[in-house]
């Protein structure tokens, strides 16, 4: 189930999230990790341009299962067609 774009994870119904896809610059994304870690989540996708060594270190500290790559391509989409 795709929930589309949301302003905050607080907008997403409670429960486990299979995948969180982050499209934020590292300085903002690192703050978002705290909110992501507050929920049970399977994978956290860091799309191109969203990661930094500091962000990756924090994600590891929070115990998040990070995947670095394009989540759109992973689900069979083409980012160029969006």
Secondary structure, DSSP 8 states (H G I E B T S, - for coil): ------S-GGGS-SS-EEEEEE-S-HHHHHHHHHHHHTS-EEEEEE-TT---HHHHHHHHHTT--EEES-HHHHTT--GGG-
